[in-house]
Amino acid sequence: MVRDGEGRFIGPRINCENVPCLPVQALGWMLDDPRNVPYLMIWAHEDSGKIIEAVRIAPFTAMQDEIPWAKCVEIKRADGRTNRVLTIERPLPRNGGKARLVICPQCQHPRRALYPWKLDPSKRHAAFITGWRCRSCAQLRYASEGGALIFRPRTDLGRMIRAVEGPKKDRPEWWYPYVYADPRNAEAILSRPMLFGSYTLYR
């Protein structure tokens, strides 16, 4: 990306903290559940409460014999689109532990999270729905990249605000899903209207 004279990115940009995030830990909860049941995961808009994304996640055992060293997960969205992704476990350097990672369907690299939206380069702060992929393949940035969290005032008022609030903005929280091991517990939430399409983000 192009940067300005102060080192900040300019041009179209979406931060990964503003996009629904499917962490591999959530997939691990479902895969480690001895009941072998599907989970429901929902991302709701922080301000309006409207459901932005909803997926049904279940183990996909049809590929288990073909790929015994990995576990496959089927991710089905509310509009019927389905993706299948692989998860693997890698040993940690100490105490014999293991860490679960998810394989990005596009670049095939092990990652810690997947995202359902990709940067829309035709607009300044917009994204469109795509298949689940990693942050790099979705062309997402961290909020802290390019000094985006550093407040550089250009006016006297801005300099006064910086003197009071400090030189840095708070790092935004990740947009994690609500996780339901029993979809019946989410009936009230699913009755809300759902949004699909292209998003202009102001979170």
C-alpha positions in Angstrom: 0.0 0.0 0.0 1.0 3.6 -0.6 2.0 5.7 2.4 1.9 9.4 2.9 4.8 11.6 4.1 4.1 10.7 7.8 4.2 6.9 7.1 0.5 6.3 7.2 -1.3 4.1 4.7 -3.5 5.9 2.2 -6.0 4.5 -0.2 -8.6 1.7 0.3 -8.2 0.0 3.6 -10.1 -2.3 5.9 -8.8 -3.3 9.3 -9.2 -6.9 10.4 -10.7 -5.8 13.7 -13.7 -4.4 11.7 -14.4 -7.7 10.0 -16.1 -10.8 11.6 -13.3 -13.1 12.8 -13.6 -16.9 13.1 -10.8 -17.9 15.5 -9.4 -21.4 15.4 -10.2 -21.7 19.1 -13.9 -21.7 18.3 -13.4 -24.5 15.8 -11.5 -26.4 18.4 -14.4 -26.2 20.8 -16.7 -27.9 18.3 -14.1 -30.5 17.3 -13.3 -31.4 20.9 -16.9 -31.7 21.8 -17.5 -35.5 22.5 -21.2 -35.1 21.4 -20.0 -34.5 17.8 -22.7 -31.9 17.2 -22.8 -28.8 15.0 -22.3 -25.3 16.5 -24.0 -22.1 15.6 -21.8 -18.9 15.5 -23.3 -15.4 15.1 -21.7 -12.0 14.6 -24.0 -9.1 15.5 -23.4 -5.4 14.8 -22.2 -3.7 18.0 -24.4 -0.7 17.7 -27.7 -1.9 16.1 -27.6 -5.5 17.3 -28.5 -6.7 13.8 -27.0 -10.0 12.8 -24.3 -9.6 10.1 -23.0 -13.1 9.7 -24.3 -16.5 11.0 -22.8 -19.9 10.2 -23.4 -23.5 11.1 -20.1 -25.3 11.8 -19.9 -29.1 11.9 -17.3 -31.8 11.6 -17.0 -33.1 8.1 -16.0 -36.7 8.6 -16.2 -37.8 4.9 -12.6 -36.7 4.4 -11.2 -38.2 7.6 -10.0 -41.4 6.0 -8.3 -39.5 3.1 -6.6 -37.0 5.4 -6.1 -38.7 8.8 -3.6 -36.1 10.1 -6.1 -33.3 9.9 -9.7 -32.6 10.9 -12.1 -31.1 8.4 -14.8 -28.6 9.3 -17.8 -27.6 7.2 -18.9 -24.0 7.5 -22.4 -23.3 6.2 -23.7 -19.7 5.9 -27.3 -18.5 6.3 -27.5 -18.0 2.5 -26.6 -21.7 1.9 -23.0 -21.2 0.8 -20.7 -23.8 2.2 -16.9 -24.0 2.7 -14.8 -26.8 4.0 -11.6 -26.1 5.8 -8.9 -28.2 7.4 -7.5 -27.8 10.9 -4.2 -29.3 12.1 -2.4 -29.6 15.4 1.3 -28.6 15.7 3.5 -29.4 18.7 4.5 -26.5 21.0 8.2 -26.2 21.8 7.6 -26.8 25.6 5.8 -29.2 27.8 4.5 -31.4 25.0 1.5 -29.2 24.2 -0.2 -28.7 20.9 -1.7 -25.7 19.1 -4.5 -26.0 16.6 -4.3 -24.0 13.4 -6.7 -23.7 10.4 -5.5 -24.0 6.8 -6.5 -21.0 4.7 -8.4 -22.4 1.7 -6.8 -19.9 -0.7 -3.0 -19.8 0.2 -2.9 -23.1 2.0 -0.9 -21.7 4.9 -1.7 -22.5 8.6 -3.4 -19.6 10.3 -5.1 -18.7 13.6 -8.2 -17.2 12.2 -10.3 -16.8 9.0 -12.4 -13.9 7.7 -15.5 -13.9 5.5 -15.1 -10.5 3.9 -12.4 -9.1 1.5 -11.3 -5.5 0.8 -13.2 -3.8 -1.9 -10.5 -1.7 -3.7 -13.1 0.4 -5.5 -14.2 2.1 -2.3 -12.2 3.7 0.5 -13.6 1.8 3.5 -15.7 -1.1 2.2 -15.6 -4.9 2.0 -17.6 -7.5 0.1 -18.6 -11.1 1.1 -16.2 -13.8 -0.1 -15.2 -17.3 0.9 -13.5 -17.8 4.2 -9.8 -16.9 4.0 -6.9 -15.6 6.1 -6.2 -11.9 6.8 -3.5 -11.7 4.1 -5.6 -13.2 1.4 -8.6 -11.0 2.4 -6.2 -7.9 2.1 -7.0 -6.8 5.7 -4.8 -4.6 7.8 -4.2 -4.4 11.6 -5.5 -1.2 13.1 -2.0 -0.4 14.3 -0.4 -0.8 10.9 1.1 2.4 9.4 0.7 4.4 12.6 -3.1 4.4 12.3 -3.5 4.5 16.1 -1.1 7.4 16.5 -3.0 10.7 16.8 -1.2 13.4 14.6 -3.2 16.6 15.0 -3.1 19.2 12.2 -5.1 21.9 14.0 -4.9 23.8 17.3 -8.0 22.0 18.5 -6.5 18.6 17.6 -3.3 19.4 19.5 -5.5 20.3 22.6 -7.3 17.0 22.3 -4.0 15.2 22.1 -2.7 16.9 25.2 -5.7 15.7 27.1 -6.2 12.2 25.7 -2.6 11.3 24.8 -0.8 10.5 21.6 -2.3 7.1 20.9 -5.8 5.8 20.3 -7.0 2.6 22.0 -6.6 -0.6 20.0 -10.0 -1.8 18.8 -11.4 -5.2 20.0 -11.6 -8.2 17.7 -15.1 -9.0 16.3 -15.5 -12.5 17.7 -18.7 -14.6 17.3 -21.3 -15.6 19.8 -21.0 -19.4 20.0 -23.9 -21.7 20.6 -23.3 -25.4 21.3 -27.1 -25.9 21.1 -28.7 -23.9 18.2 -32.1 -23.9 20.1 -30.5 -21.4 22.5 -30.2 -18.9 19.7 -33.8 -18.9 18.4 -34.5 -15.4 19.7 -31.3 -14.0 18.0 -32.1 -15.7 14.7 -35.5 -14.0 14.6 -33.7 -10.6 14.1 -33.2 -9.3 10.5 -30.0 -10.3 8.8 -27.8 -8.2 6.5 -25.9 -9.5 3.5 -24.2 -7.9 0.6 -21.5 -5.2 0.4 -20.6 -3.3 3.5 -19.3 0.2 4.1 -17.7 0.0 7.5 -17.6 2.7 10.1 -16.9 0.6 13.3 
